[in-house]
Amino acid sequence: MSDRSPPHKRRVAGSLKERLIQQALDRRGQEPEPVASEPAAGHANGVPEAFYRFHLHPVYQELRIMHEGAERLGITPPFFRRHDGIAGATTSIGGNALINYASYNYLGLNGHPAVEEAAIAAIRRYGTSASASRPVSGERPIHRELERSLAELYDVDDAVVMVSGHATNVTVIGHLFGPRDLILHDELIHNSVLQGALLSGARRLSFPHNDWQALDRLLHEQRHAFERVLVVVEGIYSMDGDYPDLPRFVEVKERHKAFLMVDEAHSLGVMGAKGLGIREHFGLPGGAVDLWMGTLSKALASCGGYIAGEQALVEHLKFLAPGFLYSVGMPPPVAAAALAALELLRKEPERVTQLQANGTLFLELARAKGIETGPSTGLAVIPAITGNSIQAARLSTTLFEAGINVQPIIHPAVPEKGARLRFFVSSEHTEQQIRDTIDTLAQHWTTVA
């Protein structure tokens, strides 16, 4: 990729970027200042001001360095853009119409009349809140209807829904596993899994992306030293848009007597002929995976997370998982919206067919134009890898000005060399919108990226 900006500007940008990165590294490498046993000059009661002022927190200081660097480089922050209405294949931001690739609305069900009416009906019957933890007095019929529907989709005993997808992984992993256990996960696994593993106190090891053979070797070396072992992979990886060879992972977990958890946040509604996820894609029985996890905020146009599996697992979580037991129940209108979306997914598989066709078209056109898309399979998530955070941010701004809304993913969310624009394709994007997007992206690829 070439940089056609004037040489003096390239030198300034490069040196500034290097200084900003070095400042952040220097701050991270600093030893923490010990609290003095006796009051020191400039310290209140011996406590450095940085220990009780949020604006002096070292991580916040790093954030400020990044913001200031972007401002000096003339980069407009692309974050927290306010949509004027429903964000689907198109959206309006500040009164300007844009083609939108920054929303998870994969099947166009956010804003669907049936989904809206289901939520409104639930509000009229139950109000806007469950008003308590479900075990004590927050249970509503709509919760069980949604859970039974999810269990049926996965062909397992039962399911439990929680108020947050991120919190679902944190509380489930953090509760079910402990210091005598081992958690093995793909190196590109979602942050929520890492947080859950940290909470559990279990030993945590990663294996190379989608490498079931490396996992097999790890288990051969490590399994004997631990009680329970959990392997965690994703259905579709949210940064790269690829997926694991799940039958191979099932074979490995069975051979080593481990639990297997699949995070289907981005694969439910996207993979399989009917959108039933990675299980349908590979033709696996529901019992092949021990913990099916997913979110309701992508294809199902709602919010929250779920776990589906055997009865003992679900009952255990409902009575003892802190993130469920001590949290208010899912708001009834949120559950009703997810249930209605799930019913539409079953009734209208043509949405899935169109989504997959759109993703294939986008990927083929991008690659034909020389856009680096990594290992993406074209299933809803397609990156355009710039290899540089500054370039990704600039390209996002350029496309925004051209009427295309797509967000940059920059370091530390991905390695610096993996900085990218991440396109979420939906069933509602038209062929013309996709072709126009790729033409515009290609036009600016070499001049900005």
C-alpha positions in Angstrom: 0.0 0.0 0.0 1.4 3.4 -0.9 1.2 6.7 0.9 0.8 9.6 -1.6 0.8 12.4 0.9 3.6 14.9 0.7 7.0 13.6 2.0 7.2 16.2 4.8 3.7 15.3 6.0 4.6 11.6 6.0 7.7 12.3 8.1 5.7 14.5 10.6 3.0 11.9 10.9 5.4 9.0 11.3 7.5 10.8 14.0 4.5 11.9 15.9 3.0 8.4 15.8 6.3 6.9 17.1 6.4 9.5 19.9 2.8 8.7 20.9 3.5 5.0 21.0 6.7 5.4 22.9 5.0 7.6 25.5 2.3 4.9 26.0 5.0 2.2 26.3 7.0 4.3 28.7 3.9 4.8 30.9 3.2 1.1 30.9 6.7 0.3 31.8 7.0 2.6 34.8 7.2 0.9 38.2 4.3 1.9 40.4 5.3 4.5 43.0 5.1 2.9 46.4 3.0 4.6 49.1 5.3 6.1 51.6 5.1 5.0 55.2 5.2 8.7 56.2 3.7 11.7 54.5 6.0 13.0 51.8 6.2 16.5 50.2 3.5 17.0 47.7 1.6 13.8 48.9 -1.6 14.0 50.9 -1.1 11.7 53.9 1.6 9.9 52.0 -0.6 9.0 49.1 0.4 10.1 45.6 -2.3 12.2 43.9 -2.4 9.7 41.0 -3.9 7.1 43.4 -7.0 9.0 44.1 -7.7 11.1 41.0 -9.4 9.6 38.0 -7.8 12.0 35.5 -4.4 10.8 36.6 -5.1 7.1 36.2 -2.3 5.7 33.9 -4.8 4.0 31.5 -6.8 7.3 31.1 -3.5 9.1 30.5 -2.8 6.7 27.6 -6.3 7.4 26.2 -5.7 11.1 26.3 -2.4 10.6 24.4 -4.3 8.8 21.7 -7.0 11.5 21.5 -4.4 14.3 21.4 -2.4 12.5 18.7 -5.4 12.0 16.5 -6.3 15.7 16.9 -2.7 16.7 15.9 -2.9 14.5 12.8 -6.2 16.0 11.8 -8.2 12.8 12.3 -11.8 13.3 13.3 -12.8 10.7 15.9 -15.2 8.2 14.3 -16.7 7.0 17.6 -20.0 7.6 19.3 -21.7 8.9 16.1 -25.4 9.5 16.8 -27.9 7.8 14.5 -31.2 9.7 14.0 -33.3 6.6 13.7 -33.1 2.8 13.0 -29.6 1.7 11.8 -30.0 -0.9 9.1 -28.5 -1.1 5.6 -28.9 2.7 5.6 -28.9 5.2 8.4 -29.1 8.9 9.0 -26.4 10.6 11.1 -26.7 14.4 11.7 -29.4 14.5 9.0 -27.2 12.9 6.4 -28.1 9.6 4.7 -25.4 7.0 4.6 -25.0 3.4 3.5 -24.4 1.7 6.8 -22.0 -1.1 7.6 -21.6 -0.4 11.3 -24.6 -2.3 12.8 -25.2 -5.9 13.7 -28.7 -5.8 12.1 -27.7 -8.8 9.9 -31.3 -9.9 8.9 -32.9 -6.5 8.9 -35.2 -7.4 11.9 -34.4 -4.4 14.0 -37.4 -2.2 13.1 -39.5 -5.0 11.6 -43.2 -4.4 12.4 -43.7 -7.9 13.9 -40.7 -7.4 16.3 -41.9 -3.9 17.3 -45.4 -5.1 17.9 -44.2 -8.0 20.1 -42.2 -5.6 22.2 -45.1 -3.1 22.5 -47.5 -5.9 23.5 -45.1 -7.1 26.2 -44.8 -3.5 27.5 -48.6 -3.3 27.7 -48.9 -6.6 29.6 -45.7 -6.6 31.7 -44.3 -3.1 31.7 -40.8 -2.1 30.8 -38.9 -4.0 33.5 -38.9 -7.4 35.3 -38.4 -5.4 38.4 -36.5 -8.1 40.2 -34.2 -11.1 39.8 -36.1 -13.9 38.1 -35.7 -16.5 40.9 -37.4 -14.2 43.5 -40.2 -12.3 41.7 -39.0 -11.3 38.2 -40.1 -14.4 36.2 -42.5 -13.7 33.3 -44.0 -16.2 30.8 -42.1 -14.6 27.9 -38.8 -15.6 29.5 -39.6 -19.3 29.3 -41.1 -19.0 25.9 -37.8 -17.5 24.6 -35.7 -20.1 26.4 -37.8 -23.0 25.1 -37.5 -21.7 21.6 -33.7 -21.4 21.9 -33.5 -24.9 23.3 -35.5 -26.2 20.4 -33.3 -24.4 17.9 -30.2 -26.2 19.3 -32.0 -29.5 19.9 -31.0 -29.5 23.6 -32.8 -29.8 26.9 -33.1 -26.2 27.9 -31.7 -22.7 27.8 -31.3 -19.6 30.0 -31.3 -16.0 28.9 -29.4 -13.2 30.7 -29.4 -9.4 30.4 -26.0 -9.1 28.7 -24.0 -11.1 26.2 -20.7 -10.0 27.6 -21.9 -10.7 31.2 -23.2 -14.2 30.2 -19.6 -15.3 29.3 -18.1 -13.6 32.3 -20.5 -15.1 34.9 -20.9 -18.6 33.3 -17.2 -19.2 32.9 -16.3 -17.5 36.1 -18.8 -19.6 38.1 -18.4 -23.0 36.5 -14.7 -23.2 36.6 -12.0 -22.7 39.3 -8.4 -22.8 40.3 -8.0 -26.6 39.7 -9.4 -26.3 36.2 -8.0 -25.3 32.8 -9.5 -23.0 30.1 -8.2 -23.3 26.6 -9.3 -20.8 24.0 -8.7 -19.6 20.5 -6.1 -16.8 20.5 -8.7 -14.5 18.9 -11.5 -15.2 21.4 -13.7 -12.4 22.6 -12.8 -10.3 25.6 -15.8 -11.6 27.6 -14.3 -15.1 27.6 -11.0 -13.7 28.8 -12.7 -11.8 31.6 -14.7 -15.0 32.6 -11.5 -17.0 32.7 -9.8 -14.3 34.9 -12.7 -14.4 37.3 -12.7 -18.2 37.5 -9.1 -18.4 38.7 -8.5 -21.3 36.4 -5.3 -21.6 34.4 -5.7 -20.1 31.0 -3.9 -21.0 27.8 -4.6 -19.9 24.2 -4.0 -21.9 21.0 -3.3 -20.6 17.5 -6.4 -19.4 15.6 -8.7 -22.2 14.4 -5.9 -24.8 15.0 -7.5 -27.9 16.4 -4.3 -29.8 16.0 -2.5 -27.4 18.3 -5.4 -27.7 20.8 -5.0 -31.5 20.6 -1.3 -31.3 21.5 -2.0 -28.9 24.4 -4.6 -31.2 25.8 -2.3 -34.2 25.5 0.3 -32.3 27.5 -1.9 -30.6 30.0 -5.2 -32.5 30.6 -3.8 -34.9 33.3 -2.9 -31.9 35.6 -6.4 -30.5 35.9 -9.9 -31.5 37.0 -12.3 -29.8 34.5 -11.1 -28.4 31.2 -13.1 -26.0 29.0 -12.4 -25.3 25.4 -13.9 -22.1 23.9 -14.2 -21.2 20.3 -16.5 -18.8 18.3 -19.0 -19.6 15.6 -17.9 -16.6 13.4 -15.0 -14.5 14.6 -16.1 -10.9 14.9 -12.9 -9.3 13.6 -12.0 -11.6 10.7 -15.3 -13.2 9.7 -14.0 -16.8 9.5 -15.0 -19.9 11.5 -13.5 -23.1 13.0 -13.8 -26.6 11.7 -16.1 -27.4 14.5 -16.4 -31.2 14.0 -12.6 -31.5 14.5 -12.9 -29.5 17.8 -15.7 -31.8 18.9 -13.5 -34.9 18.2 -10.7 -33.3 20.2 -12.8 -32.4 23.2 -14.4 -35.9 23.3 -11.0 -37.6 23.1 -9.6 -35.6 26.0 -12.9 -35.5 28.1 -13.2 -31.7 28.1 -16.1 -29.4 27.8 -16.6 -27.4 24.6 -18.2 -24.0 24.5 -19.2 -22.2 21.2 -19.9 -18.5 21.2 -22.4 -18.0 18.4 -22.8 -14.2 18.8 -22.1 -13.6 15.1 -23.0 -17.0 13.6 -26.7 -17.5 14.7 -28.8 -16.2 11.8 -25.8 -16.1 9.6 -24.5 -19.6 9.1 -26.5 -22.6 7.8 -29.1 -22.8 5.1 -31.8 -21.7 7.5 -29.6 -19.5 9.6 -29.5 -21.9 12.6 -25.8 -21.3 13.1 -22.6 -23.3 12.9 -24.4 -26.5 14.1 -26.6 -26.5 11.0 -23.7 -25.5 8.8 -21.8 -28.7 9.8 -24.9 -30.9 10.5 -24.0 -31.5 14.1 -26.4 -32.8 16.8 -27.1 -30.4 19.6 -25.4 -32.6 22.2 -22.0 -32.4 20.3 -21.3 -29.1 22.1 -21.6 -28.8 25.9 -22.3 -25.0 26.1 -24.0 -23.2 23.3 -23.6 -19.5 23.9 -25.0 -16.6 21.9 -26.3 -13.1 22.0 -29.7 -11.7 21.1 -28.3 -8.3 19.9 -27.1 -9.3 16.4 -29.4 -11.3 14.0 -32.2 -11.3 16.7 -32.5 -7.5 16.9 -32.7 -7.4 20.7 -30.3 -7.5 23.6 -28.9 -10.1 26.1 -27.1 -13.4 26.1 -28.1 -17.1 26.4 -26.7 -20.5 27.2 -28.3 -23.6 25.8 -27.4 -27.2 26.8 -28.4 -30.1 29.1 -30.8 -29.7 31.9 -28.2 -30.0 34.7 -26.2 -27.1 33.2 -29.1 -24.8 32.8 -30.6 -25.5 36.3 -27.2 -25.0 37.8 -26.8 -21.6 36.2 -30.3 -20.5 37.1 -29.9 -21.2 40.8 -26.2 -20.3 41.3 -24.6 -18.2 38.6 -24.1 -14.8 40.2 -24.7 -12.9 36.9 -28.2 -14.5 36.7 -29.1 -15.0 40.4 -28.2 -11.5 41.5 -29.2 -9.6 38.4 -32.6 -8.2 37.5 -34.4 -10.3 34.9 -34.4 -9.5 31.2 -36.9 -6.8 30.5 -40.1 -8.5 29.0 -40.2 -6.3 25.9 -36.6 -7.2 25.2 -37.4 -10.9 25.5 -40.5 -10.5 23.4 -38.5 -8.8 20.6 -36.0 -11.6 20.5 -38.7 -14.3 20.4 -40.5 -12.5 17.6 -37.2 -12.2 15.6 -36.5 -15.9 16.2 -39.9 -16.8 14.8 -39.2 -14.6 11.7 -35.8 -16.4 11.3 -37.7 -19.7 11.1 -40.5 -18.4 8.8 -38.3 -16.4 6.4 -35.1 -18.3 5.5 -34.8 -16.2 2.4 -33.4 -13.4 4.6 -30.5 -15.7 5.4 -30.1 -16.7 1.7 -29.9 -13.0 0.8 -27.5 -12.2 3.6 -25.1 -14.9 2.4 -25.4 -13.8 -1.2 -24.6 -10.2 -0.2 -21.6 -11.2 1.8 -20.2 -13.3 -1.0 -20.7 -10.5 -3.5 -19.0 -8.0 -1.2 -16.0 -10.3 -0.6 -15.5 -11.1 -4.2 -15.7 -7.5 -5.4 -13.3 -6.4 -2.6 -10.7 -9.0 -3.4 -11.0 -8.2 -7.2 -10.1 -4.6 -6.4 -7.1 -5.6 -4.3 -8.6 -4.9 -0.9 -7.0 -7.1 1.8 -9.8 -9.0 3.5 -7.8 -11.5 5.5 -9.4 -15.0 6.1 -13.0 -13.7 5.9 -15.5 -16.2 4.4 -18.0 -13.5 3.5 -20.4 -14.4 6.2 -21.6 -11.0 7.4 -18.2 -9.8 8.7 -15.7 -8.6 6.2 -12.6 -6.6 7.2 -10.6 -4.3 5.0 -7.2 -4.5 6.6 -5.1 -1.3 6.3 -2.3 -2.5 8.6 -2.1 0.8 10.4 -4.4 2.4 12.9 -3.9 6.0 11.6 -4.7 4.9 8.1 -7.8 3.0 9.2 -9.1 6.0 11.0 -8.4 8.3 8.1 -10.1 5.9 5.6 -13.1 5.6 7.8 -13.5 9.4 7.9 -13.0 9.7 4.1 -15.7 7.1 3.5 -18.0 8.8 5.9 -17.7 12.0 4.0 -18.5 10.0 0.8 -21.7 8.7 2.4 -20.5 5.3 3.8 -20.6 4.6 7.5 -18.0 2.0 8.6 -16.0 1.9 11.8 -12.2 1.5 12.1 -10.9 -1.2 14.4 -7.5 -0.1 15.7 -4.8 -1.0 18.2 -5.2 -2.3 21.0 -8.5 -4.0 19.9 -6.3 -5.7 17.2 -2.6 -5.7 16.6 -1.3 -2.6 14.9 -0.5 -4.5 11.7 -4.1 -5.8 11.8 -5.8 -2.4 12.0 -8.8 -2.4 9.7 -12.2 -1.2 8.7 -14.9 -3.8 9.7 -17.9 -4.1 7.4 -21.1 -5.7 8.7 -23.1 -6.8 5.7 -26.8 -7.3 6.0 -29.6 -9.0 4.0 -31.0 -5.5 3.3 -28.0 -4.1 1.4 -28.8 -3.9 -2.3 -26.4 -5.0 -5.0 -25.9 -1.4 -6.1 -25.1 -0.3 -2.6 -22.4 -3.0 -2.3 -20.9 -2.2 -5.7 -20.9 1.6 -5.0 -19.2 0.9 -1.6 -16.4 -1.2 -3.1 -15.8 1.3 -5.9 -15.5 4.1 -3.4 -13.4 2.0 -1.0 -11.0 1.1 -3.9 -10.8 4.7 -5.1 -9.4 5.8 -1.7 -7.5 2.6 -0.8 -4.2 3.6 -2.2 -4.4 7.4 -1.4 -5.5 7.0 2.2 -4.6 3.5 3.2 
